[in-house]
Amino acid sequence: MSTLWLQRHAPVVAEPGLCYGATDLEAHADATLAAARRIAPLLPADVLLCSSPLRRCVALAEAIAALRPDLSVMQDARLAEMDFGAWEGRPWADIPREDFDAWTADFADLRAGTHGESVRTFMSRIAESHDEWLAQPRDTLWVTHAGVLRAVSLLRRGIRCPAAAGDWPSGEMPFGGWLVFDNPA
């Protein structure tokens, strides 16, 4: 049996309420180190350490590796957060309601922010990584984003793409926190 750990990056250096899915923001250094210190001693010796290529995740993965010299960081672009297109870098409150409503009305297939990613495309790349993990018997840590944690939660329930916006998990995904899933294979 292997385990998949999914850890969210620390809080980013940005104004609250900002849409920053694919935007490459830094995370607060002190919170990053604190998150690394919490998880590093819990990880098994042979864990595969994978990170989204965005700076806020790479910093956390590197901090974990610095605490655990037996680990090295492998970046995987599939673990990046969803791309929100023209909404990136804007406060969520400034996104026109009709644009947001149009996206949620065709949640699976409409590209977020006009030229961003669709939920179906996002889920497909996360499913590819998840399926790859299921096929191999190795403990793995993904240092990633809230959207990825939510996507994997759906995949674990057998949902490859949510049919409606209301099907997207809405629970809190705390910065620096993690989820753990077992692979019984």
Secondary structure, 3 states (H helix, E strand, C coil): CEEEEEEECCCECCCCCECCCCCCCCECHHHHHHHHHHHHHHCCCCCEEEECCCHHHHHHHHHHHHHCCCCCEEECHHHCCCCCHHHCCCEHHHCCHHHHHHHHHCCCCCCCCCCCCCHHHHHHHHHHHHHHHHHCCCCEEEEECHHHHHHHHHHHCCCCCCCCHHHCCCCCCCCCCEEEEEECC
